[in-house]
């Protein structure tokens, strides 16, 4: 039985993860963390998530949430996720991070921490999305720069970062396939008289509205034809199931910063 601590247990992803952990015959919820001052503090994590009571109270105490865990899963915010990584380091505890939006300094700190504990860091935990990343890289490698790469993503109105981590992951896959970097190729905003589209650019368009869970579409627009790769999330369970696949895979691994591509052998 693998004991799992869910960090961000009262968020959208946390409330999806907790029932899946409870249903899995090989997993046990050992801790559930929420932010200081949340109304769910002290309540049963299973009840908060809309499932059966699990005898695990939601807590704002990170150490209490991590106690007894064999692996932790973080779906919070960039700042808190770094603090959680530091706490996991002090416990030599493997960590799965589905949180997106880390800046370069945050990413560098996670790389330093991963020299001592195993971490899976992924912009999207969905198995389908990670297959899409691989397909994007292969397509970019096969298609020259006569095929303009455009990424269109859509999410609910509450999402705070743009472009999404998944959209940026797609852009990075295209850049790898073309032997460049996203920093060199990305166009993340267009307004006014922008002039002709630069050859080899990777463009982004962002939609925010309603309750959209997550749509991502990669378009290669070439001479006389268009190739499209897309993923549409119908609910959050795909992301949560992927995080649990990563947690099972990570337990017992040596230190290192891993991706879902590593988890899936892609």
N, C-alpha and C positions, 0 to 999 in steps of 0.2 A: 504494500500500500504506500503510495507516494503522497506525502503531506504537502499541500499547496496553500500558500498565503496569497490572497488577492488584494493588491494595493490599488485602491480606487474602487472599492466594492460597491459603492452606491451610485457610481456613474453609469452611463449607458452600457459601456462594455462590461463593467463589473457586475451589473445586474443580469447580464447575459451569461457571464462566466460562471457565477455561483451555482445556478441550477445544473449546468453541464458537469461541473465538478461533483456535485451531489449525486448525479445519475451514473457517473463512471464507476465501474466496479473496482478499478485499480487506483482511484484517487480519493483523497479525503481533504476537505476544507479544514485547515488548521488555524487560519487567521483571516480577518477581514478588516481592512483599513479604510477610514474615511477622513475627510478634512476636519480640522478643529471647528467646533460649533455646528456641525451638521445635525439635523434633527434625528437622524437615524442612530446616532451614537447610543450604545447600550442596548439597542434592539437586536433581535436574532437576525443574523445575516440571511438566512434562508427565507424568513418572513419578509424582510425588506425586498428581496429579489422576487417575491411572489411564488415561492415554492414552500416545501415542508420546513418546519423548524429543524435547525442543524446543530443546536446547542453551541453555537459560536457567536458571541456578541460582536457587533461592529464597534471598533475602537478607533480613537484618534492617536493612540500610542503606537508608534512604529515598532518599538521593541516587543511590545505585547503581540502585535500582529505577526511578527516574524518568528516568535518563539515556537519551536517544535517543527518548523517548516523544513522540507527538503529542497524546495524550490519556491521562488516568489515570482508572481506575474504582475507587472506594473502597467496600468492604463490610467495615468493621471495627467500631469502637466510637466513641461520640461524642467522647471525648477525643482518641484518635489521629486521628480524621478531621479535627479542627480543625488539628492539627499538620501533617497531610498537605496541607490546604488552604493553609496558610502556605508550605509548601515549593513547592507548585504556583504560588503567587503570585510567589515569587522567580524562577521559571523562565518566567513568563507562559504557563503550561500549562493548557489546559482540563481541567475535572474533573467527573466524574459521581459523585454521592454517593448511594448506596443505603442508607447507614447511617441508622438511626433513633434517636430518643431524645435529640436535642439539646435542652438547656434554652433559655430565652429568651436568655440571654447568648451561648450558642453559636450560636444562630440569628442573632443580631445581628452576631456576628463574621463569619459566612459572608456576610451581606448586605454588610458592608464590603469583604470580599475580592472579592466578585462585582462591585464597582464597577470592578475592574481586570482581572479575568479572567472568562471565561464559565464558569458552573457550572450543571449540572442537579442539582437537589435534589428528591428525590421519596420519599415514604414507602413507595412500592411501584412497581417498574419494570415490572410486568406490564402488557401492552397491555390485557388484559381488565379488570384492576382499574381502570385509568385511564378506561376506558369506563364502568365502574360508578360512578366518582366523578361523571362528567358526568350520568349517568342519575339519580343520587341528588339532584343539585342541581335538575334539571328536575322530578323528582317532588315535591320539597319545595316548589318554587315553585307547583306546581299544586294541592297539597293543603293545606288550612288546618290550624290547630292542633287541630281535632277529630280529626286523625290523629296519634296518638302515635308518635314516632320512637324505635325501640329498635335498638341495634347489638349483635350477638352475634359474638364472634370466638373462634377456637380455634387454638392452636399447640402445638408440642412442649414437653416438660417443661423443656428447656434454655433457652427464651427468657427473657430477664431483664427486659424492660420490659412494662408492662401499663397501659392497653390498648395494643395494637400501634399502630405508626405508621399502618398502613393503616386501622385502626378509627377513629383520630383524624382521618385524612383524610376518611373517610366522614362523620364528625360535622361537620367543617368545611364539607363540601359541602352538607349539610342546612342548616346555619346560614346559609350564603350564600344558599341558595334562599329562606330565610325572613326575610332581612334582619336577621340578628342575628349574634352571635359565639358560638363554641363555649364560650368562657370564661363567658359569661352563661347559656348554656342547659344545659351538661353536668351530668349526674348520673353519677358514676363509681363510686359505692358505695352499697349499700343494706343496712341491718342493723337489726333491731329494729323498733320502732313508728315507721315513717317517715312515716305519714300518707298522705293521697291524693296521687296523682301530680300534680305541678305542670303546668298547661297550658303547652304549648310546650317542655317539657323534652326533651332528647336523652339517652336512657339508654344505659348500656354494661353488658355482661355479658362476663366473661372465662372461658375454659376453657384449662387447661394440662394436657397429659398426653401420654404415649407419644411417637410420632414424627409427629404431625400436622404437615403442611407449612404449611398456612394455610387456614382457612375463615373467610369473612366474610359476614354476613347482615344486611341492613337491613330492618326491618319497620316499615311504617306501619299501625298498628292503629286503624281508624276505626269509626264507628257501623255495625255490621252487616257489615263487610267488612275484609279484611286484604290489603295489597299487600306482596310480598316481593321484594327484589333480592338476589342472592347470587352469590358467586364461590368456587369450590373449587379450590385448587391441588393438582394430582396429583403434581407434583415441582417442583424449583426452576428447571427450564429456562426456564419462562415469564418469571420474573424476570430471568434472565441474558440471554435474547434481547432483552428490553426495554432492558436496560442497554446492549447493543451497538447497538441502534437509536439510543439517546440519544447514544452516543459518536460514531457516524457523523454525526449531525445537528449535534452541538456543534462539531466541528472546523471552524475558520474563522469561527465566530460572533463578534459583538462582545461585550464584557463585559456581564454581566448575570446575575441569578439567575433561572433558567428552571425550569419544571416539566415533567413528562411531558405535561401538557395542551398546553404550547407545542410540545413535540416532535411530538405527534400532530395538531396543528392543531385541537384541541377547544376 
